[in-house]
Amino acid sequence: MSGTIRLTAAQAMVRWLSVQMNEAGERFVEGCWAIFGHGNVAGIGEALHGIGEAFPTWRGQNEQTMAHAAIAYAKGHARRRCQAVTSSIGPGATNMVTAAALAHVNRLPVLFIAGDAFASRRPDPVLQQVEDFDDGTVSANDCFRPVVRYFDRIQRPEQLLTALPRALRVMTDPADCGPACLAFCQDVQAEAYDWPEAFFAPRVWRIRRPEPDAGELAEVAALIRQAERPVIVAGGGVIYSGAEAALAEFASRHGIPVAETQAGKSALAQSHALNLGAAGVDGSAAANAALAAADLVIGLGTRLQDFTTGSRTLFSGRLVSINVQPYDAAKHGAVSLVADARVALERLTAALGDHRLAFDGAARAEWLAAVDAHCAAPAEGNALPTDAQVIGAVQRAAPEAIAMCAAGTMPGALKLLWQPAQGGYHMEYGYSCMGYEIAGALGLKLARPEREVICFVGDGSYMMANSELATAVMRRVPFTVILTDNRGYGCINRLQAGTGGEPFNNLYVDCAVEAQPQIDYVAHAASMGAHAVKAGSIAELEARIAEARSRDIPTVIVIDTTAAPGPGDGLTGAGHWWDVAVPQTGGSDRLRDAYARYIENSRKQALVN
């Protein structure tokens, strides 16, 4: 009969987490990011110190951004490994809520361990405690409920015996995968309990691969066989399933071209002969033309977000959705095939046999030639470079790098223009969270130390969250930041103009300020210990990228860019309509024209749910 071991609840939690393994024999939860405060320093802090390198602890600069690093780490490992994040009970906890929402939208595993008020309630109200006048059970941590896949409040030590396995079950389930939150009452963290020794036996968590239903498989195979112009839309589920090779084989064997979502980009290298590039609002001419003409669109591991579907105006043919999550598979009236992406492709290949369509690659070749011209270095002159020209410079200087970004102009520009090697793209665009970029680059490089990581960030996102640059310097984690300065929120400024608005409160020049800011980004980044330089030209940018590879700290390269035009302007056929509601009435002709265009496009939207 197993004995017991006396530990505090916090000590038991970290010991249990330290022996939860993936199939490769690695810790599934690699360690814990921590900013200590009252509510987690005495209990969880002591436990993390005591366990040492068996479950390592890393200090961040901000609760939200250290959670972003954890999210990028999980994404970089295709959900096979993750990290925990702990905070105090008040603003530290609520700072993590935005990151939890980001992880939830992107279906990524993170364990949030938030300090909570006293379970005993003896000293209530404690510092930072949020009191609900009508509900004594509420705390600030209830904010996590809508943005995590599993929530539990630990009010007795023995509740961990069930709460921890439930949290890991969610985080390792391919269908339910997402963040979990344990709101850990601070007095309970410090309580001792006699734990069964068997609770701490190492456990391997296997990522299952659900097989398709025979009837659904037969229906989808028949639809593909009947289709004359099918197109695959590859989403992040391809990468999380490890289905990249299966997708390449399926597309090549059956002659079916592939378009990409933000999360699915680089599942196929851009050099693959059937890769048409980006789909949707920020899509390529080749991909969008094929999707508009398709009689069958095959969504593969995608949640079919509005940027992918052109706000449901791009696809007119029949829709099939292959997804491990039934909720996603049933969207937009799709014919569902609920299964792991790799297994589904293997079973469909067997069902289709030698079925193959002819593929005309002329549109793809024409598109890629146009991209090369669009991203070419500018002729000598004093004009500021465009975002497209910056992307071209990085592409030439670092063709095998992982390009990563999150919000603003660059995500659409990179989806449209970056030509990655397989696995050479990392984008947070499910939540489009400004401030993810630098922390995300840190987490990604920790996950993929063998790859060069290039972080694209605009001046707006940099100003929102840059402090994990100091963490990367302290931990000697090298990556390259391309900081494009267009003096404000250039992306939203273009959207404002495109929806009939007047330039207002986005670019600094259009803000109610007494003086235009003169921000020295080079000096700022250097003050945190990074190697920081200003690139005065595209040629200089390429040279600085090459130099960065020799350093063991982050390199920040600042380059001034123009706020206009947009990254796809001048590229025939690039992009698609996006549903952003326009005011029905207003004083300007510009606004009335924008509303008329809005009504015209909205009439094309599919109404089937």
Secondary structure, 3 states (H helix, E strand, C coil): CCCEEEEEHHHHHHHHHCCEECCCCCECEEEEEECCCCCCCCCHHHHHHHHHHHCCEEECCCHHHHHHHHHHHHHHCCCCCEEEEEECCCHHHHHHHHHHHHHHHCCCCCEEEEEECCCCCCCCCCCCCCCCCCCCCCCHHHHHHHHCCEEEEECCHHHHHHHHHHHHHHHCCCCCCCCEEEEEEHHHHCCEEEEEHHHHCCEECCCCCCCCCHHHHHHHHHHHHHCCCEEEEECHHHHHHCCHHHHHHHHHHHCCCEEECCCCCCCCCCCCCCEEEECCCCCCHHHHHHHHHCCEEEEECCCCCHHHHCCCCCCCCEEEEEECCHHHHCHHHCEEEECCHHHHHHHHHHHHCCCCCCCCCHHHHHHHHHHHHHCCCCCCCCCCCCHHHHHHHHHHHCCCCEEEECCCHHHHHHHHHCCCCCCCEEECCCCCCCCCHHHHHHHHHHHCCCCCEEEEEEHHHHHHCCCHHHHHHHHCCCCEEEEEECCECHHHHHHHHHCCCCCCCCEHHHCCCCCCCCCCHHHHHHHCCCEEEECCCHHHHHHHHHHHCCCCCCEEEEEECCCCCCCCCCCCCCCCCCCCCCCCCCCCHHHHHHHHHHHHHHCCCCCCC
